[in-house]
Amino acid sequence: LRAGHYEGRIILLGEESRRPYDRPPLSKQVLAGTWEPSRTTLLSDRRVAALDLDVRLGSRAESVDLDARIVRTALGEDVLFDALVVTTGLRPRTIPGADGLEGVHVLRTLDHALALNASLVPDAELVVIGAGFLGLEVAATARSSGVNVTVVEPLAAPLENRIGPLAASRLLELHRSRGVRILTEVGVDSLDAAPTEGATRRHIDSVTLTDGTVLPATAVLVAVGCIPNTEFLASSGLEIADGVVCDAYCAAGPSIWAAGDVARWLHPGLGRHVRLEHRMNATEQANAVARNILGRGEPFAPVPFFWTDQYEAKIQVAGFVPPAGDGEIVESSDESFVQVFREEGRLVGVLGWNAAKALLPYRSELSAMVAA
Ligand SMILES: Cc1cc2nc3c(=O)[nH]c(=O)nc-3n(C[C@H](O)[C@H](O)[C@H](O)COP(=O)(O)OP(=O)(O)OC[C@H]3O[C@@H](n4cnc5c(N)ncnc54)[C@H](O)[C@@H]3O)c2cc1C
């Protein structure tokens, strides 16, 4: 907004007590202990001053009255607005029995990452529940720190629907070659605590699987997906459907906008509503919303892009991997490859395995198609 010469007041309400920070390093450098937490900060004192922001931390939005144009916070404040941007992101899903047990973690915030990091001592037994990107990134980081890691996943072929069968099987193979045990087609029956006398909170001791296997555990990460933070909008009258439903301009109502992981908007290039849980989309969509608040009236039609880093593998995907996912390898060496995905002969996605540079022309081709 400031880059677009907006001179009015900007109030940033945030539930967390920390200043905004970058989340991708939480499962990588911060969890590994190679980055100080301060390195993830997105908003320094200098920047707050330069942008003239009114930053209110520990200030959760509790409800919104669209007629009165007021956000009510948990601190009892009524914050008036001319335009409202919802960027409340997601929170981790959990599983029955996880609450109240010491040593059972989720990972979304910096505090979560620091708590999990403290349990990753050599020879610890970590059980990761869920072989999605988050679970596997944590498995890679923990294994590289000398931790014994078992990943439990109900699907037969995790991540196939996101990166296709070839990259998915190569990724699981990489984990196995590093000594991570990956158990597929099995669920969790119970999280079990050691019998303790007098302790106020019991500590995880083992995980029992649906096939009867008992896995010893000094720590557990529950990585089974996330839920959009939209409860505070329940009485607002805005349409909520697994996210805040928006039009092609990212507007959810008159002068109400949404961006980032929480926004489900009508992608004009794809002709359907999508919600992306990717870091780059959060930035691009926030910029698009700012431009539209300033009256530019531009539909938001990005090429989706995400990456994941696991061991020395950097996987990047632009566009979409279609359900069949059997793309064509167009370049390959021992350590890298590029795979393109087409539907009816038309390029719809591209995947690079340690091939960031080789991906660039395909990303341009995808952008030109979305814009066309
Ligand atoms: C561990 C981890 C690793 C990741 N790695 C990658 C990666 O490698 N590549 C990639 O593309 N993406 C990655 N991501 C995803 C990426 O971080 C997200 O897409 C991005 O953080 C989304 O930004 P956001 O601003 O929409 O939401 P968030 O970052 O979730 O921010 C939302 C903020 O709103 C606050 N909030 C919620 N409800 C309220 C309320 N009622 N009132 C006030 N404040 C509220 C929350 O506390 C939070 O601070 C990763 C995410 C995590 C957690």
The ligand as an ORCA input file, in Angstrom:
! r2SCAN-3c Opt
* xyz 0 1
  C       6.950    -25.023      8.932
  C       6.476    -24.470      7.614
  C       7.267    -24.631      6.484
  C       6.833    -24.119      5.245
  N       7.639    -24.290      4.149
  C       7.216    -23.824      2.958
  C       8.021    -24.018      1.788
  O       9.100    -24.636      1.840
  N       7.558    -23.528      0.609
  C       6.353    -22.857      0.505
  O       5.963    -22.455     -0.606
  N       5.586    -22.657      1.603
  C       5.982    -23.132      2.820
  N       5.194    -22.935      3.931
  C       3.892    -22.230      3.791
  C       4.038    -20.715      4.004
  O       4.755    -20.440      5.172
  C       2.630    -20.115      4.064
  O       2.087    -20.242      2.770
  C       2.628    -18.657      4.519
  O       3.096    -18.522      5.843
  C       1.204    -18.081      4.415
  O       1.194    -16.767      4.878
  P      -0.143    -16.102      5.440
  O       0.257    -14.705      5.799
  O      -1.255    -16.350      4.519
  O      -0.522    -16.915      6.786
  P       0.310    -17.136      8.102
  O       1.773    -17.127      7.844
  O      -0.289    -18.355      8.748
  O      -0.026    -15.855      8.999
  C      -1.304    -15.651      9.545
  C      -1.169    -14.877     10.849
  O      -2.481    -14.481     11.269
  C      -2.604    -14.678     12.662
  N      -4.019    -14.851     13.015
  C      -4.813    -15.945     12.865
  N      -6.070    -15.694     13.289
  C      -6.063    -14.404     13.714
  C      -7.070    -13.544     14.248
  N      -8.341    -13.958     14.442
  N      -6.733    -12.273     14.584
  C      -5.449    -11.825     14.398
  N      -4.456    -12.602     13.889
  C      -4.766    -13.864     13.550
  C      -1.771    -15.941     12.906
  O      -1.422    -16.002     14.280
  C      -0.587    -15.695     11.990
  O       0.418    -14.967     12.628
  C       5.595    -23.440      5.168
  C       4.787    -23.298      6.321
  C       5.226    -23.815      7.529
  C       4.343    -23.662      8.777
*
